[in-house]
């Protein structure tokens, strides 16, 4: 028997064995275990699994730790939620509409030894409250990403969002990774800072106006009759920073955190020691 004949014979035996297993299961009153097929139709997308290497990179982009709660939207066979629990120690939840996939995910989690830490539920991602997540992962279509975007932007500032392959249109990603032609995008949910603020630092008071488009900010500070532009304005999650040059020609550099309608942090300048600052919405 040559190599080709041997390979054909092995394939035939495998098919016969699979058929025998299925027949035995049916004879015993058991349905054969569900096996997903790449490209099978789902509620909103077809199923195409994310490669394991990209799964790990996505979770590393999000800087996942044991303190995180990872929610995978459209979790398929559960591989992202399972990797988050097994490799990163995070608590995780997979949200999947197909009940067969949910059962498969639970079996996979049990095999990986994380069935207590990685959980799965059958649900529509658009009807699911995942507001407590600190990391959200997904492999959806562009239109679905945009439909989810308002809900994602309402999440706690600093929440990390990672998408396989598809972007969020004009919400520019904070990071993009390319792995053998497959892309992964990361966004960090920004605090909402648009509007008028009043800064207090020592005996100084400044009126600050901020404009915002997602994580991109700009603005000016009122210095008497002058509206001075900001230098190096930046926003990442709840972390904010900006600088301006005052009427004495001194550069003041502010960094701090946003907490709803308040901000606080430290300010540095060449003319004085580091000081504290606070701000409240006007």
C-alpha positions in Angstrom: 0.0 0.0 0.0 1.5 3.4 -1.0 1.3 6.6 1.0 -1.7 8.0 -0.8 -3.7 4.7 -0.4 -2.8 4.6 3.3 -4.0 8.2 3.8 -7.3 7.4 2.0 -7.7 4.3 4.1 -7.1 6.3 7.3 -9.7 8.9 6.3 -12.2 6.2 5.5 -11.7 4.6 8.8 -12.1 7.9 10.6 -15.4 8.5 8.8 -16.6 5.0 9.7 -15.5 5.5 13.3 -17.4 8.8 13.5 -20.5 7.3 12.0 -20.3 4.4 14.4 -19.9 6.8 17.3 -23.0 8.7 16.2 -25.0 5.6 15.7 -24.0 4.3 19.2 -25.0 7.6 20.7 -28.3 7.6 18.9 -28.9 3.9 19.9 -28.3 4.9 23.6 -30.7 7.8 23.2 -28.0 10.5 23.2 -27.5 13.2 20.6 -24.0 13.5 19.3 -22.0 16.4 20.6 -22.4 19.7 18.7 -19.4 20.6 16.6 -19.4 24.1 15.2 -18.6 24.7 11.5 -16.6 27.7 10.4 -19.0 30.0 8.4 -22.1 28.7 10.1 -24.9 31.3 10.4 -25.6 33.0 13.6 -28.1 35.6 14.7 -26.1 38.7 13.4 -22.9 37.2 12.0 -21.4 34.0 10.7 -19.1 32.1 13.1 -15.4 32.5 12.3 -13.1 31.8 15.3 -10.4 34.2 16.3 -6.9 32.6 16.1 -5.5 31.7 19.6 -2.5 34.0 19.0 -4.7 36.9 18.3 -6.9 36.1 21.3 -3.9 36.4 23.6 -2.7 39.6 21.9 -6.2 41.2 22.3 -6.2 40.5 26.0 -2.6 41.8 26.3 -3.6 45.0 24.5 -6.2 45.5 27.1 -3.6 44.8 29.8 -5.9 42.2 31.3 -5.2 41.3 35.0 -6.9 39.1 37.7 -8.7 42.2 38.8 -10.6 42.5 35.5 -14.1 41.4 34.5 -13.9 40.5 30.8 -17.1 40.3 28.7 -16.9 38.8 25.3 -19.8 39.8 23.0 -20.8 37.0 20.6 -18.5 34.5 22.4 -18.8 31.6 20.0 -16.9 28.6 21.3 -15.8 30.6 24.4 -12.1 30.8 23.6 -11.7 34.5 24.5 -13.5 34.2 27.9 -11.7 31.0 28.6 -8.3 32.5 27.8 -9.0 35.5 29.9 -9.7 33.2 32.9 -7.0 30.6 32.3 -4.0 32.8 31.1 -4.8 36.1 32.8 -6.8 35.0 35.9 -9.7 37.4 35.1 -13.3 36.7 35.8 -15.1 36.5 32.4 -18.5 36.2 30.8 -19.3 35.1 27.3 -22.6 36.3 25.8 -23.8 34.1 22.9 -27.2 33.7 21.2 -26.7 30.1 19.9 -27.6 27.7 22.8 -25.5 24.9 21.2 -22.4 27.3 21.3 -23.2 28.1 25.0 -23.2 24.4 25.9 -20.0 23.9 23.9 -18.4 26.8 25.7 -19.3 25.4 29.1 -17.7 22.0 28.1 -14.6 23.8 26.9 -14.4 25.8 30.1 -14.7 22.6 32.1 -11.9 21.0 30.1 -9.7 24.1 30.7 -10.4 23.9 34.4 -12.0 27.4 34.6 -15.7 26.6 34.5 -16.1 28.6 37.8 -14.3 31.6 36.5 -15.4 31.7 32.9 -19.2 31.7 32.6 -21.5 31.8 29.6 -25.1 32.8 29.0 -27.4 32.7 26.1 -28.5 36.2 25.3 -28.8 38.9 22.7 -25.8 41.2 23.1 -28.0 44.3 22.5 -30.3 43.3 25.4 -27.5 42.5 27.8 -26.2 44.7 30.6 -22.4 44.5 30.5 -21.8 47.9 32.2 -19.8 46.3 35.0 -17.1 44.9 32.6 -13.7 46.4 32.7 -12.7 44.8 29.4 -15.1 44.2 26.5 -14.0 42.0 23.5 -15.8 41.3 20.3 -15.6 40.1 16.7 -18.6 41.6 15.1 -19.4 43.4 11.8 -18.8 47.2 11.4 -22.5 48.0 11.6 -22.9 46.1 14.8 -19.9 47.9 16.3 -21.5 51.2 15.5 -24.8 50.1 17.0 -23.0 49.2 20.2 -20.8 52.3 20.2 -23.2 54.6 22.2 -23.5 51.9 24.9 -19.7 51.5 25.0 -19.1 55.2 25.4 -21.4 55.3 28.4 -19.2 52.7 30.2 -16.9 53.7 33.1 -14.0 55.8 31.9 -10.9 53.6 31.5 -12.9 50.5 30.3 -10.9 48.8 27.5 -12.7 47.8 24.3 -10.9 45.3 21.9 -12.3 44.4 18.5 -11.0 41.8 16.1 -10.8 43.1 12.5 -13.4 45.8 12.6 -13.1 49.5 13.7 -15.6 52.0 15.2 -15.7 54.4 12.2 -14.7 57.9 13.3 -13.9 56.8 16.9 -10.2 56.4 16.3 -8.5 53.5 18.1 -5.9 54.1 20.8 -3.9 51.1 19.4 -4.0 48.8 16.4 -2.2 45.5 16.1 -1.7 43.5 12.9 -1.1 39.8 13.1 -0.6 38.0 9.7 -3.2 40.2 8.1 -5.7 40.2 11.0 -6.2 43.4 12.9 -7.1 44.1 16.4 -8.2 47.5 17.7 -8.1 48.9 21.2 -10.2 51.8 22.6 -10.1 53.2 26.1 -13.4 54.7 27.1 -12.9 58.4 27.7 -14.3 60.5 30.5 -16.8 63.2 29.4 -15.1 66.5 29.8 -16.7 68.8 27.2 -17.8 72.1 28.6 -16.8 74.9 31.0 -14.7 74.3 34.1 -13.3 76.5 36.9 -9.8 75.6 38.1 -8.6 76.4 41.6 -4.9 76.1 42.4 -3.6 77.9 45.5 -4.8 81.4 45.2 -5.2 81.2 41.4 -8.5 80.8 39.6 -8.8 80.0 35.9 -11.8 79.4 33.7 -11.2 76.5 31.3 -13.3 75.5 28.3 -12.9 72.1 26.7 -14.0 70.7 23.4 -14.1 66.9 23.0 -14.5 64.3 20.2 -14.1 60.9 21.8 -10.6 60.9 23.4 -9.4 63.9 21.5 -9.7 67.2 23.4 -8.8 70.8 22.9 -9.7 74.1 24.4 -8.6 77.4 26.0 -8.2 79.1 29.3 -9.3 82.6 30.2 -6.5 84.9 31.2 -8.1 88.3 31.7 -9.1 89.5 28.2 -7.1 86.7 26.6 -8.3 83.3 25.7 -5.1 81.3 25.7 -5.0 78.0 23.8 -4.0 74.8 25.5 -0.8 72.9 24.8 -0.6 69.2 24.5 -4.2 68.5 25.7 -4.7 64.7 26.2 -7.3 62.4 27.6 -7.0 58.7 28.3 -9.8 57.1 30.2 -10.2 59.3 33.3 -6.6 60.7 33.0 -6.4 64.3 31.7 -3.4 66.5 31.0 -2.9 70.0 29.4 -0.7 73.0 29.7 -0.8 76.7 29.0 1.4 79.8 29.2 0.1 82.4 31.7 0.4 86.2 31.4 3.8 86.1 33.1 5.1 83.8 30.3 5.2 80.8 32.7 4.2 77.5 31.4 1.8 75.6 33.8 1.4 71.9 33.2 -1.6 70.2 34.6 -2.2 66.5 35.1 -4.9 64.7 37.0 -8.1 62.6 36.9 -11.7 63.2 36.0 -14.4 62.1 38.4 -17.8 63.0 36.9 -18.2 66.8 37.4 -14.9 67.3 39.2 -11.2 67.0 38.3 -8.1 67.0 40.6 -4.4 66.6 40.2 -1.0 68.3 40.3 0.4 71.3 38.4 4.0 72.0 37.7 5.7 75.2 36.5 9.2 76.6 36.3 8.3 79.4 38.6 6.9 77.5 41.6 7.0 74.2 43.4 4.5 71.4 42.4 1.0 72.2 43.6 -2.4 70.7 43.8 -5.3 71.8 41.6 -9.0 71.0 41.5 -11.7 71.9 38.9 -15.5 71.8 38.9 -18.0 72.3 36.1 -19.4 75.7 35.7 
